[in-house]
Amino acid sequence: MEMDELLDFIDRQDKVLDEHYGKGKSMDKDKMILARTVKLTEEVGELCNAVLAHFSFQRRSKLEKCKEDGVEQELADVIITVLLVAKSMDIDVKKALRMKIEKIKQRIY
């Protein structure tokens, strides 16, 4: 998947979520940013659980519920949610990534 295709999906998903959670439900922009950031924390927790399960560091009852593609699915959820937070905050993701990559390239290890 190309970045532009992913960002188009994020634009569409943002509209769907705004229709469901925003309009008529007193969800202003600040509340939406806060809600999506809290959601991001939830998704990171689910990714952590999937990684623990991948290495069998979960109790049996949790391992039985895990899917084989759990890590991949949860990682995708984190990426999508991060992009939704960025969209909510009017962040140009491509620009932010370019700037960060340039800073990383300057690091000395």
C-alpha positions as CSV (number, residue, x, y, z in Angstrom):
1,M,0.0,0.0,0.0
2,E,1.3,3.5,-0.9
3,M,1.3,6.3,1.6
4,D,-1.2,8.4,-0.5
5,E,-3.6,5.4,-0.5
6,L,-3.3,5.0,3.2
7,L,-3.9,8.7,3.8
8,D,-7.0,8.6,1.6
9,F,-8.3,5.8,3.7
10,I,-7.6,7.9,6.8
11,D,-9.6,10.8,5.3
12,R,-12.6,8.5,4.6
13,Q,-12.4,6.9,8.0
14,D,-12.2,10.3,9.7
15,K,-15.5,11.2,8.1
16,V,-17.1,7.9,9.1
17,L,-16.0,8.3,12.7
18,D,-17.1,12.0,12.8
19,E,-20.5,11.0,11.5
20,H,-20.8,8.3,14.2
21,Y,-19.2,10.0,17.2
22,G,-19.0,13.7,16.4
23,K,-22.1,15.3,14.9
24,G,-24.9,16.0,17.4
25,K,-23.0,14.4,20.2
26,S,-21.1,17.5,21.5
27,M,-17.8,16.1,20.3
28,D,-15.7,19.2,19.5
29,K,-12.3,19.0,18.0
30,D,-10.4,19.0,21.3
31,K,-12.6,16.1,22.6
32,M,-12.0,14.2,19.4
33,I,-8.2,14.6,19.7
34,L,-8.4,13.5,23.3
35,A,-10.6,10.5,22.5
36,R,-8.4,9.4,19.7
37,T,-5.3,9.7,21.8
38,V,-6.9,7.6,24.5
39,K,-7.9,5.1,21.8
40,L,-4.3,5.0,20.7
41,T,-3.2,4.0,24.2
42,E,-5.8,1.2,24.1
43,E,-4.5,0.0,20.7
44,V,-0.8,0.0,22.0
45,G,-1.9,-2.1,24.9
46,E,-3.6,-4.6,22.5
47,L,-0.4,-4.7,20.5
48,C,1.6,-5.4,23.7
49,N,-0.8,-8.2,24.5
50,A,-0.4,-9.7,21.1
51,V,3.4,-9.6,21.3
52,L,3.3,-11.3,24.7
53,A,1.0,-13.9,23.3
54,H,3.3,-14.4,20.2
55,F,6.1,-15.4,22.6
56,S,3.7,-17.4,24.8
57,F,4.2,-15.0,27.8
58,Q,0.4,-14.9,28.5
59,R,-1.7,-17.2,30.6
60,R,-3.3,-20.1,28.8
61,S,-6.8,-18.5,28.7
62,K,-5.5,-15.5,26.9
63,L,-3.4,-17.6,24.5
64,E,-6.5,-19.6,23.5
65,K,-8.1,-16.3,22.3
66,C,-5.2,-15.1,20.3
67,K,-5.1,-15.1,16.5
68,E,-2.1,-16.1,14.5
69,D,-2.0,-12.7,12.8
70,G,-2.6,-10.8,16.1
71,V,0.6,-8.8,16.1
72,E,0.1,-7.7,12.5
73,Q,-3.5,-6.7,13.1
74,E,-2.7,-4.8,16.2
75,L,0.2,-3.1,14.7
76,A,-2.1,-2.0,11.8
77,D,-4.6,-0.7,14.4
78,V,-1.8,1.4,16.1
79,I,-0.7,2.9,12.7
80,I,-4.3,3.8,11.7
81,T,-5.1,5.3,15.1
82,V,-1.8,7.4,15.0
83,L,-2.8,8.7,11.6
84,L,-6.3,9.5,12.8
85,V,-4.8,11.5,15.7
86,A,-2.5,13.3,13.2
87,K,-5.6,14.1,11.0
88,S,-7.5,15.4,14.0
89,M,-4.6,17.8,14.8
90,D,-4.1,18.9,11.2
91,I,-0.6,17.4,11.1
92,D,1.0,16.9,7.6
93,V,2.2,13.3,8.2
94,K,4.5,13.2,5.2
95,K,6.2,16.4,6.2
96,A,6.5,15.3,9.8
97,L,8.1,12.0,8.7
98,R,10.5,13.7,6.3
99,M,11.6,16.1,9.1
100,K,12.0,13.3,11.6
101,I,13.9,11.0,9.2
102,E,16.3,13.9,8.5
103,K,16.9,14.3,12.2
104,I,17.5,10.5,12.6
105,K,20.0,10.5,9.7
106,Q,22.0,13.1,11.6
107,R,22.4,10.9,14.7
108,I,25.8,9.5,15.5
109,Y,25.9,6.0,16.8
